[in-house]
Amino acid sequence: MSQLGLATEAGISTRHLSFLETGRAQPSREMVQLLAGMLDVPLTERNALLVGAGYAPVYGERSLGAPELEHVRRALEYTLRQQEPYPALVMNGFHDIVMRNEASRRVFEGLRGPIPDHVPINGIRTVFDPRGLRPFIVNWNEIAECLMQGLQREIAETGNEALVALREELLGYPDVPSRFAALSALGPETPLVNLRLANGDLSLAFFSAVTFIGRARDITVQNLKIECFFPADTATDQYCRRLAASPRAVAV
């Protein structure tokens, strides 16, 4: 965004914006908030900007288990239940799975085996890790490249060190193409990239929709994302329904 474009959108003069940019003028708390809002800066970085300008941070970062977020948890639980018999996950800003529905356990653990509740699962790491879902993903290169591109964009937008560390870890897994280390254009061959899974005679295909909580003023809530998986073919649809009706009879 150009300096002129930002000044126009913010309703201030380009001269004043220039003085703020070069340090010749000190921004007020309100000005920091205004410019951060115009640039759609994430809440974590808004706090950092406020601190850098000499003000106290204003956005909290509560645990998802905090009493103030009980209504958020209820909404998430409702969404996960409504997605049955198809998988759904809730992930935090570092792609750790913090909530999931029973369908996600049935479908994904039916492939890779059960995972105890106390063992953390990272949604991106399990795709790259040979001990995770990776051996069961038929179109691994396609899925992994899409996920890495998304992670690269998050890093470019936030500079978050934890995400940088996650990227470096992923790039260190066996047989990860070197081109994943940089942002590049993805081919437009198909309108959606389906997650294709296979284990023996079992073959599944899902596409997913990602939802964020709107108008959040808490860092934890803003970073949450809900990923709902939908069957991409009739066979997957029927499998999920049979699995929900008779888990022990259908699980692989």
KEMI-9662 format. One line per 5 residues: number of its first residue (from 1); their letters; for each residue x, y, z of N, C-alpha, C. Coordinates in steps of 0.1 Angstrom, whole numbers, padded with zeros to 4 digits. Layout:
<sites>
NUM> A> X/Y/Z/X/Y/Z/X/Y/Z | ... $
</sites>
This chain:
<sites>
1> MSQLG> 0009/-0012/0000/0000/0000/0000/0009/0012/0000 | 0006/0022/-0009/0014/0034/-0010/0012/0043/0002 | 0021/0052/0005/0020/0061/0016/0007/0070/0013 | 0006/0074/0000/-0006/0083/-0003/-0019/0075/-0001 | -0019/0062/-0005/-0031/0054/-0004/-0035/0052/0011 $
6> LATEA> -0025/0049/0019/-0027/0047/0033/-0032/0060/0040 | -0026/0072/0037/-0030/0084/0042/-0044/0088/0039 | -0048/0085/0026/-0061/0088/0021/-0071/0080/0029 | -0069/0067/0030/-0078/0057/0036/-0079/0061/0051 | -0068/0065/0057/-0068/0068/0072/-0074/0082/0075 $
11> GISTR> -0075/0091/0064/-0080/0104/0066/-0070/0114/0073 | -0057/0111/0070/-0047/0120/0075/-0038/0125/0064 | -0029/0135/0066/-0021/0140/0056/-0009/0131/0053 | -0005/0131/0041/0007/0123/0037/0020/0129/0045 | 0020/0142/0047/0031/0148/0055/0032/0142/0069 $
16> HLSFL> 0020/0142/0076/0020/0136/0089/0024/0122/0089 | 0019/0114/0080/0022/0100/0079/0037/0098/0076 | 0043/0107/0068/0057/0106/0065/0065/0109/0078 | 0061/0119/0085/0068/0122/0098/0067/0110/0108 | 0056/0103/0108/0055/0092/0117/0064/0080/0112 $
21> ETGRA> 0065/0079/0099/0073/0068/0093/0088/0070/0096 | 0092/0083/0096/0106/0086/0097/0110/0089/0112 | 0100/0089/0121/0103/0091/0135/0103/0106/0139 | 0099/0115/0129/0099/0129/0133/0087/0133/0141 | 0077/0124/0141/0065/0127/0149/0062/0115/0157 $
26> QPSRE> 0057/0116/0169/0053/0105/0178/0038/0102/0177 | 0034/0090/0173/0020/0087/0171/0013/0086/0185 | 0001/0090/0185/-0008/0088/0197/-0012/0073/0197 | -0018/0069/0208/-0023/0055/0209/-0034/0053/0198 | -0042/0063/0196/-0053/0062/0187/-0048/0061/0172 $
31> MVQLL> -0037/0068/0169/-0031/0068/0156/-0025/0054/0153 | -0018/0048/0163/-0013/0035/0162/-0024/0025/0158 | -0035/0026/0166/-0047/0017/0163/-0053/0020/0150 | -0054/0032/0146/-0059/0036/0133/-0051/0030/0121 | -0038/0032/0121/-0030/0027/0110/-0029/0012/0110 $
36> AGMLD> -0029/0006/0122/-0028/-0009/0123/-0041/-0014/0117 | -0052/-0008/0120/-0065/-0012/0115/-0066/-0011/0100 | -0061/0000/0094/-0061/0003/0080/-0052/-0008/0073 | -0042/-0013/0079/-0033/-0022/0073/-0036/-0037/0077 | -0047/-0038/0085/-0052/-0052/0089/-0041/-0059/0096 $
41> VPLTE> -0034/-0053/0105/-0023/-0059/0112/-0029/-0069/0123 | -0025/-0081/0124/-0030/-0090/0134/-0028/-0085/0148 | -0036/-0089/0157/-0037/-0083/0171/-0023/-0085/0178 | -0016/-0096/0176/-0003/-0097/0183/0006/-0086/0179 | 0006/-0083/0166/0015/-0073/0161/0010/-0059/0165 $
46> RNALL> -0003/-0057/0166/-0008/-0044/0171/-0003/-0042/0185 | -0003/-0052/0193/0003/-0050/0207/0017/-0046/0206 | 0025/-0052/0197/0039/-0049/0196/0041/-0035/0191 | 0032/-0030/0182/0033/-0016/0177/0030/-0006/0189 | 0020/-0010/0197/0017/-0001/0208/0028/0000/0218 $
51> VGAGY> 0034/-0012/0221/0046/-0012/0230/0057/-0004/0224 | 0060/-0005/0211/0070/0002/0205/0068/0017/0205 | 0056/0021/0205/0052/0035/0206/0052/0041/0220 | 0054/0032/0230/0054/0036/0244/0041/0034/0251 | 0032/0026/0246/0019/0024/0252/0017/0010/0256 $
56> APVYG> 0008/0008/0266/0006/-0006/0270/-0002/-0014/0260 | 0000/-0027/0259/-0008/-0035/0249/-0022/-0035/0254 | -0032/-0036/0244/-0046/-0036/0248/-0053/-0049/0245 | -0047/-0058/0237/-0053/-0070/0233/-0049/-0082/0242 | -0058/-0089/0248/-0055/-0100/0256/-0052/-0113/0248 $
61> ERSLG> -0046/-0123/0255/-0044/-0136/0249/-0047/-0146/0260 | -0060/-0150/0260/-0065/-0159/0271/-0064/-0173/0266 | -0064/-0182/0275/-0065/-0196/0272/-0079/-0199/0267 | -0080/-0209/0258/-0093/-0213/0253/-0102/-0218/0264 | -0096/-0223/0275/-0103/-0227/0286/-0107/-0217/0296 $
66> APELE> -0104/-0204/0293/-0108/-0193/0302/-0123/-0191/0303 | -0128/-0188/0315/-0142/-0186/0317/-0148/-0176/0307 | -0141/-0165/0304/-0146/-0155/0294/-0149/-0161/0280 | -0143/-0172/0277/-0144/-0178/0264/-0153/-0190/0263 | -0161/-0191/0274/-0170/-0203/0275/-0180/-0203/0263 $
71> HVRRA> -0185/-0191/0259/-0195/-0191/0248/-0188/-0194/0235 | -0175/-0191/0234/-0168/-0195/0222/-0166/-0210/0221 | -0162/-0216/0232/-0161/-0230/0233/-0174/-0238/0229 | -0185/-0232/0234/-0198/-0239/0231/-0201/-0238/0216 | -0198/-0226/0210/-0200/-0225/0196/-0191/-0234/0188 $
76> LEYTL> -0179/-0236/0192/-0170/-0245/0185/-0174/-0259/0187 | -0178/-0263/0199/-0183/-0277/0201/-0196/-0279/0192 | -0204/-0269/0191/-0216/-0271/0183/-0213/-0273/0168 | -0203/-0265/0164/-0199/-0266/0150/-0193/-0280/0147 | -0185/-0285/0156/-0179/-0298/0155/-0189/-0309/0154 $
81> RQQEP> -0199/-0308/0163/-0210/-0318/0163/-0218/-0318/0150 | -0221/-0306/0145/-0229/-0304/0133/-0222/-0310/0121 | -0208/-0311/0121/-0201/-0316/0110/-0201/-0331/0109 | -0205/-0338/0119/-0207/-0352/0119/-0216/-0357/0107 | -0213/-0367/0100/-0203/-0377/0103/-0189/-0375/0096 $
86> YPALV> -0187/-0362/0092/-0175/-0359/0085/-0165/-0352/0095 | -0152/-0353/0093/-0142/-0347/0102/-0142/-0332/0103 | -0139/-0327/0115/-0137/-0313/0117/-0127/-0310/0128 | -0119/-0300/0126/-0108/-0297/0136/-0108/-0282/0139 | -0104/-0279/0151/-0101/-0265/0155/-0086/-0264/0158 $
91> MNGFH> -0080/-0255/0151/-0065/-0253/0153/-0062/-0239/0158 | -0051/-0237/0165/-0047/-0224/0170/-0038/-0218/0159 | -0032/-0206/0163/-0024/-0199/0153/-0011/-0206/0149 | -0007/-0217/0156/0005/-0224/0153/0001/-0238/0146 | -0012/-0239/0143/-0017/-0251/0136/-0018/-0263/0145 $
96> DIVMR> -0017/-0261/0158/-0019/-0272/0168/-0034/-0275/0169 | -0038/-0287/0169/-0052/-0291/0170/-0056/-0290/0184 | -0066/-0281/0187/-0070/-0279/0201/-0084/-0285/0204 | -0092/-0288/0193/-0104/-0295/0195/-0107/-0303/0182 | -0114/-0314/0183/-0118/-0321/0171/-0130/-0330/0174 $
101> NEASR> -0137/-0333/0164/-0149/-0341/0166/-0146/-0356/0165 | -0156/-0364/0168/-0154/-0379/0168/-0151/-0384/0154 | -0157/-0378/0144/-0155/-0382/0130/-0140/-0381/0126 | -0133/-0370/0131/-0119/-0369/0128/-0111/-0380/0134 | -0115/-0384/0146/-0108/-0396/0152/-0111/-0409/0144 $
106> RVFEG> -0123/-0411/0141/-0126/-0423/0134/-0119/-0424/0120 | -0120/-0413/0113/-0114/-0414/0099/-0099/-0414/0099 | -0093/-0404/0106/-0078/-0402/0105/-0071/-0413/0114 | -0076/-0416/0126/-0070/-0426/0134/-0072/-0440/0128 | -0083/-0441/0120/-0085/-0454/0113/-0074/-0457/0104 $
111> LRGPI> -0067/-0446/0099/-0056/-0448/0090/-0043/-0449/0097 | -0040/-0440/0106/-0027/-0440/0112/-0026/-0446/0126 | -0038/-0450/0132/-0038/-0456/0145/-0042/-0445/0155 | -0047/-0450/0167/-0052/-0441/0177/-0041/-0432/0183 | -0044/-0420/0187/-0035/-0411/0194/-0041/-0407/0207 $
116> PDHVP> -0034/-0409/0218/-0040/-0405/0231/-0043/-0390/0232 | -0053/-0386/0240/-0057/-0372/0240/-0046/-0363/0245 | -0037/-0368/0254/-0027/-0359/0259/-0015/-0357/0249 | -0015/-0364/0238/-0004/-0362/0228/-0008/-0351/0219 | 0000/-0340/0218/-0004/-0329/0209/-0003/-0333/0194 $
121> INGIR> -0012/-0328/0186/-0011/-0330/0171/-0011/-0317/0164 | -0002/-0315/0155/-0001/-0303/0147/-0006/-0307/0133 | -0015/-0299/0128/-0022/-0302/0116/-0013/-0302/0104 | -0003/-0293/0104/0007/-0293/0092/0017/-0304/0094 | 0023/-0305/0107/0033/-0315/0109/0029/-0329/0106 $
126> TVFDP> 0017/-0333/0109/0013/-0346/0106/0012/-0350/0091 | 0011/-0339/0083/0011/-0341/0068/0026/-0343/0064 | 0035/-0337/0070/0049/-0338/0066/0057/-0350/0072 | 0053/-0353/0084/0060/-0363/0092/0057/-0377/0087 | 0067/-0385/0083/0065/-0399/0079/0058/-0408/0089 $
131> RGLRP> 0058/-0403/0102/0051/-0411/0112/0037/-0406/0114 | 0033/-0396/0107/0019/-0391/0108/0010/-0396/0096 | 0003/-0387/0090/-0006/-0391/0079/0001/-0392/0066 | 0013/-0387/0065/0020/-0386/0052/0020/-0399/0044 | 0022/-0411/0050/0022/-0423/0042/0009/-0427/0036 $
136> FIVNW> -0002/-0421/0041/-0015/-0424/0036/-0021/-0414/0026 | -0013/-0403/0024/-0018/-0392/0015/-0013/-0395/0001 | -0022/-0398/-0008/-0019/-0402/-0022/-0012/-0391/-0030 | -0018/-0379/-0028/-0013/-0367/-0035/-0005/-0358/-0026 | 0005/-0364/-0019/0012/-0357/-0009/0019/-0345/-0014 $
141> NEIAE> 0026/-0346/-0025/0033/-0334/-0030/0024/-0322/-0032 | 0012/-0324/-0037/0002/-0314/-0040/-0003/-0308/-0027 | -0007/-0316/-0017/-0012/-0311/-0005/-0001/-0304/0003 | 0011/-0310/0004/0021/-0304/0012/0026/-0291/0007 | 0026/-0290/-0007/0030/-0277/-0013/0020/-0266/-0009 $
146> CLMQG> 0007/-0269/-0010/-0004/-0260/-0006/-0002/-0255/0008 | 0000/-0265/0017/0001/-0261/0031/0014/-0253/0034 | 0025/-0256/0027/0037/-0248/0029/0035/-0234/0024 | 0028/-0233/0012/0026/-0219/0007/0018/-0211/0017 | 0008/-0217/0023/0000/-0210/0033/0008/-0206/0045 $
151> LQREI> 0017/-0215/0049/0026/-0212/0060/0035/-0201/0057 | 0041/-0201/0045/0050/-0191/0041/0043/-0177/0041 | 0031/-0176/0037/0024/-0164/0036/0021/-0159/0051 | 0018/-0168/0060/0016/-0164/0074/0029/-0158/0079 | 0040/-0164/0076/0053/-0159/0081/0056/-0146/0075 $
156> AETGN> 0053/-0144/0062/0056/-0131/0056/0047/-0120/0062 | 0035/-0124/0066/0026/-0114/0072/0029/-0110/0086 | 0034/-0120/0094/0035/-0119/0109/0050/-0119/0113 | 0059/-0126/0106/0072/-0128/0111/0073/-0136/0123 | 0063/-0144/0127/0063/-0151/0139/0074/-0161/0140 $
161> EALVA> 0082/-0161/0150/0093/-0170/0151/0089/-0184/0153 | 0078/-0187/0160/0074/-0201/0162/0070/-0207/0148 | 0064/-0199/0140/0060/-0204/0126/0072/-0206/0118 | 0082/-0197/0119/0095/-0199/0112/0101/-0212/0116 | 0101/-0215/0129/0107/-0227/0134/0100/-0239/0129 $
166> LREEL> 0086/-0238/0128/0078/-0249/0123/0082/-0251/0108 | 0083/-0241/0100/0087/-0242/0086/0100/-0249/0085 | 0110/-0245/0093/0123/-0251/0092/0123/-0266/0095 | 0115/-0269/0105/0113/-0283/0109/0107/-0291/0097 | 0097/-0286/0091/0090/-0293/0080/0099/-0295/0068 $
171> LGYPD> 0107/-0285/0065/0117/-0286/0054/0128/-0296/0057 | 0130/-0299/0069/0140/-0309/0073/0135/-0324/0072 | 0122/-0326/0070/0117/-0340/0069/0122/-0346/0056 | 0123/-0359/0055/0129/-0366/0043/0121/-0363/0031 | 0128/-0361/0020/0122/-0360/0006/0113/-0348/0005 $
176> VPSRF> 0115/-0337/0012/0107/-0325/0010/0113/-0317/-0001 | 0106/-0314/-0012/0113/-0307/-0023/0118/-0294/-0019 | 0130/-0290/-0024/0137/-0278/-0021/0128/-0265/-0025 | 0120/-0267/-0035/0112/-0255/-0040/0102/-0251/-0029 | 0099/-0259/-0019/0090/-0256/-0008/0095/-0244/0000 $
181> AALSA> 0108/-0242/-0001/0115/-0232/0008/0112/-0218/0004 | 0105/-0215/-0007/0102/-0202/-0012/0088/-0201/-0017 | 0082/-0189/-0016/0068/-0187/-0022/0069/-0188/-0037 | 0059/-0195/-0043/0059/-0196/-0057/0044/-0197/-0061 | 0041/-0195/-0074/0028/-0196/-0079/0024/-0211/-0080 $
186> LGPET> 0011/-0214/-0075/0006/-0227/-0077/-0002/-0228/-0089 | -0001/-0240/-0096/-0008/-0242/-0108/-0023/-0242/-0107 | -0031/-0237/-0117/-0045/-0236/-0116/-0052/-0247/-0122 | -0046/-0259/-0122/-0052/-0271/-0129/-0066/-0274/-0125 | -0069/-0274/-0112/-0082/-0278/-0107/-0087/-0267/-0098 $
191> PLVNL> -0101/-0266/-0096/-0106/-0255/-0088/-0104/-0258/-0073 | -0103/-0271/-0069/-0100/-0275/-0055/-0090/-0285/-0055 | -0082/-0285/-0044/-0072/-0296/-0042/-0078/-0305/-0031 | -0081/-0317/-0036/-0087/-0327/-0026/-0076/-0334/-0019 | -0079/-0337/-0006/-0070/-0346/0002/-0074/-0360/-0001 $
196> RLANG> -0065/-0367/-0008/-0067/-0381/-0012/-0060/-0390/-0003 | -0067/-0399/0004/-0061/-0409/0013/-0063/-0423/0009 | -0054/-0432/0012/-0055/-0446/0009/-0048/-0454/0019 | -0054/-0466/0022/-0048/-0476/0030/-0053/-0489/0026 | -0045/-0497/0019/-0049/-0510/0013/-0060/-0507/0003 $
201> DLSLA> -0071/-0514/0004/-0082/-0512/-0005/-0091/-0500/-0002 | -0088/-0493/0009/-0096/-0481/0012/-0091/-0469/0005 | -0100/-0461/-0001/-0096/-0449/-0008/-0106/-0438/-0005 | -0101/-0427/0000/-0110/-0416/0004/-0105/-0403/-0002 | -0115/-0394/-0004/-0112/-0380/-0009/-0120/-0370/-0002 $
206> FFSAV> -0114/-0360/0003/-0120/-0349/0010/-0116/-0335/0004 | -0125/-0325/0005/-0121/-0311/0004/-0124/-0305/0017 | -0119/-0293/0019/-0121/-0287/0032/-0125/-0272/0031 | -0132/-0267/0041/-0135/-0253/0042/-0130/-0248/0056 | -0123/-0237/0056/-0117/-0231/0068/-0125/-0219/0072 $
211> TFIGR> -0129/-0218/0085/-0137/-0207/0090/-0129/-0200/0101 | -0130/-0187/0102/-0124/-0179/0113/-0135/-0173/0121 | -0133/-0170/0134/-0142/-0163/0142/-0141/-0148/0139 | -0152/-0141/0136/-0152/-0127/0132/-0152/-0118/0143 | -0146/-0106/0141/-0146/-0095/0150/-0140/-0098/0164 $
216> ARDIT> -0130/-0106/0164/-0123/-0110/0176/-0115/-0099/0181 | -0115/-0097/0195/-0106/-0088/0201/-0097/-0094/0211 | -0095/-0107/0210/-0086/-0115/0218/-0077/-0123/0208 | -0064/-0123/0211/-0054/-0129/0202/-0057/-0144/0200 | -0060/-0151/0211/-0063/-0165/0209/-0075/-0168/0200 $
221> VQNLK> -0085/-0160/0202/-0098/-0162/0194/-0095/-0158/0180 | -0088/-0147/0177/-0085/-0143/0164/-0077/-0153/0156 | -0069/-0161/0163/-0060/-0170/0156/-0066/-0184/0154 | -0078/-0186/0160/-0084/-0199/0158/-0090/-0201/0144 | -0089/-0213/0139/-0095/-0216/0126/-0102/-0230/0127 $
226> IECFF> -0113/-0231/0121/-0121/-0243/0121/-0120/-0249/0107 | -0115/-0261/0106/-0114/-0268/0093/-0124/-0279/0092 | -0133/-0278/0083/-0143/-0289/0081/-0140/-0296/0068 | -0140/-0309/0069/-0137/-0318/0058/-0151/-0323/0052 | -0152/-0323/0039/-0164/-0328/0032/-0160/-0338/0022 $
231> PADTA> -0168/-0349/0020/-0165/-0359/0011/-0165/-0354/-0004 | -0155/-0357/-0011/-0153/-0353/-0025/-0159/-0363/-0035 | -0164/-0375/-0030/-0170/-0384/-0038/-0180/-0393/-0030 | -0188/-0400/-0037/-0199/-0408/-0031/-0193/-0419/-0022 | -0182/-0425/-0026/-0177/-0436/-0018/-0172/-0431/-0004 $
236> TDQYC> -0166/-0419/-0004/-0161/-0413/0009/-0173/-0410/0018 | -0183/-0404/0012/-0195/-0401/0019/-0201/-0413/0026 | -0203/-0424/0018/-0208/-0436/0023/-0199/-0442/0034 | -0186/-0442/0032/-0177/-0447/0042/-0179/-0440/0055 | -0179/-0426/0055/-0180/-0419/0067/-0193/-0422/0075 $
241> RRLAA> -0204/-0424/0067/-0217/-0427/0073/-0217/-0441/0079 | -0211/-0450/0072/-0210/-0464/0078/-0201/-0464/0090 | -0190/-0457/0089/-0181/-0456/0100/-0188/-0451/0113 | -0196/-0441/0111/-0203/-0434/0122/-0213/-0444/0128 | -0219/-0452/0120/-0230/-0461/0124/-0224/-0473/0131 $
246> SPRAV> -0212/-0478/0126/-0207/-0490/0131/-0191/-0489/0131 | -0186/-0481/0140/-0171/-0478/0140/-0163/-0491/0140 | -0166/-0500/0148/-0157/-0512/0149/-0157/-0521/0137 | -0169/-0521/0130/-0170/-0529/0118/-0163/-0524/0106 | -0162/-0510/0106/-0156/-0504/0094/-0142/-0499/0095 $
251> AV> -0138/-0495/0107/-0125/-0489/0109/-0114/-0498/0103 | -0104/-0493/0097/-0093/-0500/0091/-0083/-0504/0102 $
</sites>
